[in-house]
Amino acid sequence: MDNILIRGVNWLGDTVMSLPAIRGIRKLHPDSSISILVKEKLADLFKWENSVNEVIIYKEGFTGKIKTIRELKKKKFKRAYLLQNAIDAALISFLAGVPERVGWNRDMRGLLLTHPVPYHGEDRKIHHIDYFFEIPKRFNPSLTPDYPWINPPLEERLKAREELKYLKRPILAVAPGAKYGPTKKWETEKFIEIVLRFTEIGSVVIFGNDQEGLNIDNPYIYDFTGKTSLSELICLLSECDLLLCNDSGIMHLGYALGVPLVAIFGSTSPQLTGPPRLAGKIMKANLECSPCFKSKCDEIKCMKSIDVDEVWHAILELLPLNRAVFFDRDGTLCKDAHYLSKWEDFEVFPEIESIKELKDSGFLLIGVTNQSGIKRGIVDEEFVKEVNKFFIEKYGFDDFLYCPHHPDDGCFCRKPNPAMPLIARYKYKIDFKKSYVVGDKQIDIELAQMIGAKGILLGKDVKDLKEVVEIIKRDVDA
């Protein structure tokens, strides 16, 4: 088995944007042991990352670098993928005796690379997710970047949920800081005004370092600045309903966790470092001088021209006001034919008619189904879409999401992973805490726990869909 090294990047936001590239490297080396070399402050980001076997801490200073080189030498890496651009990354892997070294041919390090990726100025004009992904893609052009999901395990989510349980919902996370400089920071007094407005309808938690608090005395505001590790920040943020932030590392964590966000941009470009799809709203002034990519500016017109009301309205548009019932499909809505692949085997349960009553009670109906038969080559994907469409047209489902991957793919959409409900939350503004997950397997109950909804297990909690409807309606009337 080969040992593969990845030299990670140095900033939190860049690290999130490099996750698809890291997962792409895993696809290139499915049977290898992959180690990632990163600074200690970023190590927590890889605690739950299945594509990496080991995290090696990059040691600072001359003595630290010597220790790092010695540590790398012992592991006898076959190849190093250098996601970091600096010559330092290439030099360390060279001195550590890594025979194959892959990275962008820039920063005067071309001679230290055995597999230099040609670099042109235009390469930095693509989104950073795509920029990092070009490295594994050079070895397999058919690879495409996945969404950079971060998925804390259930036990960690539950700890964070417990910490926030006494706060009034919805919970708005606010991150008023940005490492780059003042040109990436919306004015503090405007953040404060938004925070005070939001306390009239919910609660606010503030994240950042110990210099980024807003110093507001209000029982509906909880200030976490300077009080969390990175992993604690990730888990707490995952339990929030919305995020208001600048273009910052926390912004990248927000969309990677599936938290709908309002991101304020000034001197930087959303086209290069902004949230990908299914993230939220971007607030940016339309000025000729922006983006300038400067860290300092005497006027900072780009930030000052974004007013409180337009940000407030963007937040209101994302408020999770809708309730939903998430239904599994095979074994829950219809007979489990063990990889349903033809209409002759399709049989809905007779009690399904009763779920229309949930629509009348104001619930959205969302299907969420694992369909690994697609990846296994047993089920045609178009047939899956047609069956899902049947439920939309016949029984009033608002949407029907499916995961086409094999269990071994390590995707983030296969239940009990929460990507499908997170996508639905963004599209339909769903309040998980007032929603339900219904299914016939334990993974459906685990999914409910992951998102903080109530789970109902067919065959144990209830005998059929009619009883499901009765339980939910009883809850609503209580």
N, C-alpha and C positions, 0 to 999 in steps of 0.2 A: 504494500500500500504506500503510495506517494504521500509525502508531507508537502502541503501547499501553504504559502504565506501570503497574507493580504496586509499591505501597509495602509491602515485606515487614515482618514482625514482628521483634521485637528479641531474643527468647530462642530457644535451640536447640529445646527441646521444642515451643514454639508454631510454630516454622518447619516442623518435621516435620508437625505437625497441620494446617498450612495448605497442604501440598502438593496434596491433592485439590482445594482451591479454586483454586490456581494452574493446575492441569491443566484445571479446569472453565472458567477464563477463556480458556485456549487453545482449547477447543472453541467458545467464543463468537466467537473471532477466529482461525480456522484459517489465514488467509492474511496475518495482520498480523505485524509485528516487535514482539516483546514484550520489554521491559526490566524488570528487577526492581531496586529500590533497597533495599539492605540494609546493615547494618553489616559492616565488614571481617571480623569474627570468624566471620560466617556465610556468607561468599562461597563457601567450598569446597563447601557443601552443594549448590550449583547447577552444579558443574563438569560433571556428567553428566545434568543435567535437560533433556530434549529439549523441554519446553514453553516454555523461556525462551531467547531469542536472545542476551541480553546481561545482564551483572551490572554495576550501577552502585554504587559504594561510597558509602554515606551518610557524610558528613564531619561530625565532631563540632564543637561550639563555634560561636560567632557567625560567625567568619570562614569556618569550614567549611561552615556552612549557606548562606552567600552564594555560595560556590563551587559548592555542590550546585545551588542555584537556577539559576545561570548555565549550568551543564552541562545541566540539564533543559530550559532554554529553547531551547538550540541544537537539540535533537532534535525539537522541534515535536510533542509528543505530542497525540493527539486525545482520549484518555481516560485517567484514572488510577483504578485500583482500590486503595482504601486498606484493606488488611487490618489495619494498625495502627490502634488506636483513638484515639490521641492527637490533640489539636488541631494539633500540630506537623506531622503528615502532611498534613492538609488545607491548612494555611497555606502550606507549601512548594509543593505542587502548584498552589495558587491563584496564588502569586507567580511561579511558573514559567510561568504563562500556559496551563496545561492547561485547555481549554474545558469538558470534562466530567469531573466528579469524583464518584466513587461510594464510599460508605462508610456505616458505621453512624451514625445520627443520635444521637450521644452526646458527652460531654466538651465540651459547649458549642461544637460546630463546625458545627452545622446550616446556618448561613448561608453557610458556605464550600463546601457541597456542592451540586452541581446535581442529583444523584440520591441523596438521603438515604434510607437503608434504615431504616424505623421501628424504634426500639429500645424494648424494655420490659424490666424487670428479669428477667422470666421467660426472656428470650433467653440469659442467662448460665447457665441451669440445664440447658442441653443440652450434649452432649459438644462439646468445642472443635472437633473436626473438622467437625461439623455447623454450629457457630456461624460458622466462617470460610466454609463452603461456601454459607451463605445469600446471600452477596454475588453470586456468579455465578448462583445459582439464581433470583434475582429477575428475571433477564433471560431465563431459560429454565427454567420450573418442572419440565420433564421431566428435567433433569440430576440425576444421583445421584453422590455421592462415591465414587471408587475407593479401594481400599486404598492407604495412603501408602507404597508400595514405594520403596526406594532401591536402585539397582542399579549398583554399581561395575563398570567394564569389566574384562574378563578379565585384561589385563596388570597392572592394579592389584591384583587379587585374587591373582595369582601372586606378586607381590612380597611381599605380606603372608604368603602361605602359606610362602614361602621363609624368612621371618623366624621363623616359628613351627615349622618342620619338625622341630626337635630336641626339642620338648616332647612329653611323654607324653600321649596321648589317653585320655579326652576332656579338652578344655580348657574350664575354667570361667572366663568373664570376670566380674570383680567391679568394681563402681563404687560405692564407699561414700559418695560425696559427693552434695550437692544444693545448688544456689545459693540457694534460697529461705530457708533457715535451719535451725536445729537441730530443728525440729518435723518435718522431712522426712527426718531422718537416723536410721537404726537405729544402735544403739550400736556403737562401733568394736570393742570387745572381742568382741562377738557375731560381727561379720564375720570377725574373726581366727580365732575357733573354727571357723567354717564352712570357711574357707580351709585351715586345718591338717587338718581332716577330709578335705577333698577331695584333698589331696596324697597321700593313701594310695591313691587310685584313679586319679588323673590329675594334670593340671597346672593352675595358676591364673595368669591374667594380670590385672593391676590397672590400671584406667583412671581418669582424672580429671586435675585440675590438680595442680600441684606441692605443694599443701597436703593432698592427699587420699590419700597413700600409707599403707600399713599397717605399714611398717617391720618386716617379718618376714624373717629370714634362713633361706631354705630353697631348695635347688636346683630345686625344682619350682614356684617362684613367680617370675614375671617382672613387674617393676614398670615400667609405662609412664607413670606419672603425671608430668605436666609434660614429657613427651618427644615428644609427637606433635602434628602439625597436625590439624585437623579431618578432612581427607581421609584422612590416615594412620590416625586413630582409626577411621573408618568402615570402611576396608578390613581392618584387623586384627580388628575386632569381627565382621565378616562371616565370618571364618575360625574363629570360636569355636563350640563346640558348645552352650553354655548361657550365660546371663547372670543374675547376681544383682545387684540394684540397688535403690536407693530410687526414689521418683517424681522422676525427673531427666531432663535432656536426653538422657543416654546410654540411659535406658530407652526413650525414643521412637526413638532410632536403632536399638536392638535389635529392636523389633518391625518397624520399617520394613525392616530387613535380613533378616527372617525367622528371627532367632535365638530359640529358645525361652527364655523368661525367667521368673524369679521376682521379682516387684516388690513391695516393702514400702511400704505406705502408712500415714501417720500423720495429719497435720492436713488433708490434701487428700482429694479424692474421686475414686475410680476411675471413677465414673459421668460425671465431667466431663473428666478428663485421663488416664484409665487406658488401657491397651492395648486396641485393638479385638480382634475375633475372631482366632483362629489365632495367639495370642501366647504364652500360658503361664498362670502362676498368680499370683493377687494375694493377698498376705498383709495382712490388715487386722484390727485388734482391733474387736470389737463393743462400743463404748463410746458412751454418750449424748453425750459432749462432742466426738466426732469424726464428721464433719469440722468443724473450727472455722476453718480457713483462716488461722490465726495463724502467724507466722513464729517466734515465741518463746513459751515456756511454762515455768513454774517446775517442772512435774512431768513433762510429756511422757509421760503414762500410755499414750497410744496406741501409742507405739513400745516402751516398756519392757515392755508386756504381751505382746509377740510374742517367743516364746522360740526358742532355737536349734534345738531338736529339730523343731518344726513346720516351720521353714524348711528344715532338712536333709531331712526326708521329702518336702517339695515338690520339692526338687532331685532326689532319687532317683527320683521318679515321672517326671521328664522326661529322665532319662539316655538317650542314644541307644545302645541295646543291640542293635537289630535290623539285619540286613543286608537289602538289597533289590536287585532287578534292575528297572530302569526300561526298559520296552519302548515304542518307537515302534509305531504301529499299521499304517497303510497302507504297503505295501512291506516290512514287517518281519514282521508276524504274518499278514497277508493280502495278496492281490494289490492293487497300487495301481491303482484304477480311475479315477484322475484325478477327484477329487471324488465319492467313493462316495456314491450317493444312493438306491439301491434294492437290495433283496435279491438280485435276479437277477445283479447284478454282484459280489456278495460271495463271495469264494473264499479260504479259509484255506490256508496252506501246509501240506503234509502232515507236515512235521517238527515242527509245533507241539506234537504230543503229548509230545515229549521235554522240554518245559519244566516238566512236572509233576515231573520229577526234581529241579528246583531247589527246589520246595516241600519235598520230602523232605529236602533238604540244609539246610533252615532259612531259606531266602530268602523274603521277601515278593515278590510279583509286582505291579508297579504300572505301569499304562499311562499314557503321556503323549503326547498327540497334538494337533497343530495342525489345526484344522478351520475354516479361513477361509471355506470354502464356505458356512458358516452366515451370515456377515456379507454375503457376496456374493449371497445369495439363491438359491444353487444347491442347497444341502443343507438339509433340514429338521432342526432341532436335536433333535427327538424321535427321529428316525431314528438320529442319532449316538449318543444315549443308549441306544437299543435294541441297536445293534451293540456298544457298550462293555459293556452288560449281558450280552451273549452270551459275551464272553470271561471275565467274572466267573463266570458260572454253568457254563460248559462246561469251562473250563481252569483254574479256581481262582484267578483274579486277585483280589487283595485290594482293589484300587480301580482306577478308570480315569478319569483326569483329562483334560480337553480345553480347548483355547483356541478360543473362537468368533470371535475378532477378525480383522479385516483387517490385513495387514502394515503398512499406513499408519496404523493406530490408535495405534501407539506404546505398546501395552500391555506389561505386565511378565510376562505368562504365556506369550506366544508364544515357543517355542523359537527360539534358544538361551537366552533369558532364563529365569531359574531359579525363577519363582514356583510352578510346578506341583510340582517336587520339594520345594521349601521347605514347601509346604502338607502334602505327604505326610510330610515329616520330623516336623512337629509332630504330625500325627495318629497316626503309627505309631512314633515314637521311632526313627528310622532313623539309622544311622551312615553318612554318605556315604563315608567313607574305606574302608569295607569293602563298598561297593556298586558296581553296574555300571549303565551306560546302553548299551542295544543299539538300533541303528537302521540305516537304509540311506542316510542322508544325512549330510553333513558337520556340519550343525547339531546332530545328535545327539551327535557327538563333542565339539563345542564346549560343549554342555550338560554333558557329563561333566566337561570341564575347569572349567567355571564352578563346579560344586559339589564338585570334588575327588574324583569317582568315576573308575572305570576305564571307558573307552569301547571298545566293540566295533562295528566298522563292517562290516555285511553287504555282501558283494560285494568286499571288499578284505581285511579281516582273516580273514574266514571266508566259506564259501559258503552256509551255511544255519543254521537254528536248532539243528540237532543238534550242529553244531560249536561253536556258542555255549555250549551246555550242557557240552560236553566241556571247553572252556577254563576255564569257571568252576569246574567240579568239580575240575579239575586244580589250580587256584589254591588251592582250599579244602584239598586234601589235601597241598599242598606244605609 
